[in-house]
Amino acid sequence: MKIDDWLLEILACPACKSPLRADSEAEELTCTSSACGLVYPVRDDIPVLLVDEARKP
């Protein structure tokens, strides 16, 4: 999974609005907020930014 840098700059956690960090090995996007920290899946190279689909670390 490779998410373009320009896309990562505009994506934000739907729950807390913090920036997201890409984890290419796990194919996930992780919220950078220590209070939130939700992990969002990436399926077929499409980020699934739904709080109901996210998991706690």
FIVEXKOL-214788 format. One record per atom (N, C-alpha, C): x, y, z; chain. Coordinates in nm, 2 decimals, padded with zeros to 4 digits. Layout:
# FIVEXKOL-214788
+--------+--------+--------+----+
!     px !     py !     pz ! ch !
+--------+--------+--------+----+
!      X !      Y !      Z !  A !
...
+--------+--------+--------+----+
This chain:
# FIVEXKOL-214788
+--------+--------+--------+----+
!     px !     py !     pz ! ch !
+--------+--------+--------+----+
!  00.08 ! -00.12 !  00.00 !  A !
!  00.00 !  00.00 !  00.00 !  A !
!  00.09 !  00.12 !  00.00 !  A !
!  00.06 !  00.21 ! -00.09 !  A !
!  00.13 !  00.34 ! -00.09 !  A !
!  00.03 !  00.45 ! -00.11 !  A !
!  00.02 !  00.53 !  00.00 !  A !
! -00.07 !  00.65 ! -00.01 !  A !
!  00.01 !  00.77 ! -00.04 !  A !
! -00.03 !  00.84 ! -00.14 !  A !
!  00.05 !  00.96 ! -00.17 !  A !
!  00.06 !  01.06 ! -00.06 !  A !
!  00.18 !  01.13 ! -00.05 !  A !
!  00.20 !  01.22 !  00.06 !  A !
!  00.10 !  01.33 !  00.06 !  A !
!  00.06 !  01.38 ! -00.06 !  A !
! -00.04 !  01.49 ! -00.07 !  A !
! -00.17 !  01.45 ! -00.01 !  A !
! -00.21 !  01.32 ! -00.02 !  A !
! -00.33 !  01.27 !  00.03 !  A !
! -00.32 !  01.26 !  00.18 !  A !
! -00.21 !  01.21 !  00.23 !  A !
! -00.19 !  01.20 !  00.38 !  A !
! -00.20 !  01.34 !  00.45 !  A !
! -00.15 !  01.44 !  00.37 !  A !
! -00.16 !  01.58 !  00.43 !  A !
! -00.30 !  01.63 !  00.45 !  A !
! -00.40 !  01.58 !  00.37 !  A !
! -00.53 !  01.63 !  00.39 !  A !
! -00.62 !  01.53 !  00.47 !  A !
! -00.58 !  01.41 !  00.48 !  A !
! -00.66 !  01.31 !  00.56 !  A !
! -00.65 !  01.34 !  00.71 !  A !
! -00.76 !  01.32 !  00.78 !  A !
! -00.76 !  01.34 !  00.92 !  A !
! -00.85 !  01.23 !  00.99 !  A !
! -00.83 !  01.21 !  01.11 !  A !
! -00.91 !  01.11 !  01.19 !  A !
! -01.05 !  01.17 !  01.20 !  A !
! -01.15 !  01.09 !  01.16 !  A !
! -01.29 !  01.14 !  01.17 !  A !
! -01.33 !  01.16 !  01.31 !  A !
! -01.27 !  01.09 !  01.41 !  A !
! -01.31 !  01.10 !  01.55 !  A !
! -01.26 !  01.23 !  01.61 !  A !
! -01.13 !  01.26 !  01.59 !  A !
! -01.07 !  01.37 !  01.66 !  A !
! -01.01 !  01.48 !  01.58 !  A !
! -01.00 !  01.45 !  01.45 !  A !
! -00.95 !  01.55 !  01.35 !  A !
! -00.80 !  01.56 !  01.35 !  A !
! -00.73 !  01.47 !  01.41 !  A !
! -00.58 !  01.47 !  01.41 !  A !
! -00.53 !  01.41 !  01.28 !  A !
! -00.40 !  01.44 !  01.24 !  A !
! -00.35 !  01.38 !  01.12 !  A !
! -00.33 !  01.23 !  01.14 !  A !
! -00.32 !  01.16 !  01.02 !  A !
! -00.31 !  01.02 !  01.02 !  A !
! -00.17 !  00.98 !  00.97 !  A !
! -00.12 !  00.87 !  01.02 !  A !
!  00.01 !  00.81 !  00.98 !  A !
! -00.01 !  00.68 !  00.91 !  A !
!  00.06 !  00.66 !  00.80 !  A !
!  00.04 !  00.54 !  00.72 !  A !
!  00.14 !  00.43 !  00.77 !  A !
!  00.08 !  00.31 !  00.78 !  A !
!  00.16 !  00.19 !  00.81 !  A !
!  00.15 !  00.10 !  00.69 !  A !
!  00.25 !  00.10 !  00.60 !  A !
!  00.24 !  00.03 !  00.48 !  A !
!  00.24 ! -00.12 !  00.49 !  A !
!  00.32 ! -00.17 !  00.60 !  A !
!  00.33 ! -00.31 !  00.62 !  A !
!  00.19 ! -00.37 !  00.66 !  A !
!  00.12 ! -00.30 !  00.75 !  A !
!  00.00 ! -00.35 !  00.80 !  A !
! -00.12 ! -00.30 !  00.72 !  A !
! -00.10 ! -00.22 !  00.62 !  A !
! -00.21 ! -00.16 !  00.54 !  A !
! -00.31 ! -00.09 !  00.63 !  A !
! -00.27 !  00.00 !  00.71 !  A !
! -00.35 !  00.07 !  00.80 !  A !
! -00.31 !  00.22 !  00.81 !  A !
! -00.41 !  00.30 !  00.86 !  A !
! -00.38 !  00.44 !  00.89 !  A !
! -00.40 !  00.46 !  01.04 !  A !
! -00.31 !  00.52 !  01.11 !  A !
! -00.32 !  00.53 !  01.25 !  A !
! -00.33 !  00.68 !  01.29 !  A !
! -00.42 !  00.71 !  01.37 !  A !
! -00.44 !  00.85 !  01.43 !  A !
! -00.32 !  00.88 !  01.51 !  A !
! -00.26 !  01.00 !  01.49 !  A !
! -00.14 !  01.04 !  01.56 !  A !
! -00.17 !  01.10 !  01.70 !  A !
! -00.30 !  01.11 !  01.74 !  A !
! -00.33 !  01.16 !  01.87 !  A !
! -00.32 !  01.05 !  01.97 !  A !
! -00.25 !  01.09 !  02.08 !  A !
! -00.23 !  00.99 !  02.19 !  A !
! -00.36 !  00.96 !  02.26 !  A !
! -00.45 !  01.05 !  02.26 !  A !
! -00.58 !  01.04 !  02.33 !  A !
! -00.67 !  00.95 !  02.25 !  A !
! -00.66 !  00.95 !  02.12 !  A !
! -00.75 !  00.88 !  02.03 !  A !
! -00.68 !  00.75 !  01.98 !  A !
! -00.59 !  00.76 !  01.89 !  A !
! -00.51 !  00.65 !  01.85 !  A !
! -00.58 !  00.54 !  01.77 !  A !
! -00.70 !  00.57 !  01.71 !  A !
! -00.77 !  00.47 !  01.63 !  A !
! -00.69 !  00.43 !  01.51 !  A !
! -00.71 !  00.31 !  01.47 !  A !
! -00.64 !  00.25 !  01.36 !  A !
! -00.74 !  00.21 !  01.25 !  A !
! -00.73 !  00.27 !  01.13 !  A !
! -00.83 !  00.26 !  01.02 !  A !
! -00.77 !  00.16 !  00.92 !  A !
! -00.85 !  00.07 !  00.87 !  A !
! -00.80 ! -00.02 !  00.77 !  A !
! -00.79 !  00.04 !  00.63 !  A !
! -00.71 ! -00.02 !  00.55 !  A !
! -00.70 !  00.02 !  00.40 !  A !
! -00.73 ! -00.11 !  00.33 !  A !
! -00.84 ! -00.10 !  00.25 !  A !
! -00.88 ! -00.22 !  00.17 !  A !
! -00.88 ! -00.19 !  00.03 !  A !
! -00.81 ! -00.27 ! -00.05 !  A !
! -00.79 ! -00.25 ! -00.19 !  A !
! -00.74 ! -00.11 ! -00.22 !  A !
! -00.64 ! -00.07 ! -00.14 !  A !
! -00.58 !  00.07 ! -00.16 !  A !
! -00.68 !  00.18 ! -00.13 !  A !
! -00.79 !  00.16 ! -00.06 !  A !
! -00.88 !  00.26 ! -00.03 !  A !
! -00.89 !  00.27 !  00.12 !  A !
! -00.86 !  00.39 !  00.18 !  A !
! -00.87 !  00.41 !  00.32 !  A !
! -01.02 !  00.40 !  00.36 !  A !
! -01.05 !  00.32 !  00.47 !  A !
! -01.19 !  00.31 !  00.52 !  A !
! -01.19 !  00.40 !  00.65 !  A !
! -01.23 !  00.52 !  00.63 !  A !
! -01.22 !  00.62 !  00.75 !  A !
! -01.36 !  00.63 !  00.82 !  A !
! -01.40 !  00.51 !  00.86 !  A !
! -01.53 !  00.50 !  00.94 !  A !
! -01.49 !  00.46 !  01.08 !  A !
! -01.54 !  00.54 !  01.18 !  A !
! -01.51 !  00.51 !  01.32 !  A !
! -01.56 !  00.37 !  01.35 !  A !
! -01.67 !  00.33 !  01.30 !  A !
! -01.72 !  00.19 !  01.33 !  A !
! -01.63 !  00.08 !  01.28 !  A !
! -01.55 !  00.11 !  01.18 !  A !
! -01.46 !  00.01 !  01.12 !  A !
! -01.32 !  00.02 !  01.18 !  A !
! -01.29 !  00.12 !  01.26 !  A !
! -01.16 !  00.14 !  01.32 !  A !
! -01.15 !  00.05 !  01.44 !  A !
! -01.02 !  00.03 !  01.48 !  A !
! -01.00 ! -00.05 !  01.60 !  A !
! -00.91 !  00.03 !  01.69 !  A !
! -00.92 !  00.00 !  01.82 !  A !
! -00.82 !  00.06 !  01.92 !  A !
! -00.69 ! -00.01 !  01.91 !  A !
! -00.58 !  00.06 !  01.93 !  A !
! -00.45 ! -00.01 !  01.93 !  A !
! -00.43 ! -00.11 !  02.04 !  A !
+--------+--------+--------+----+
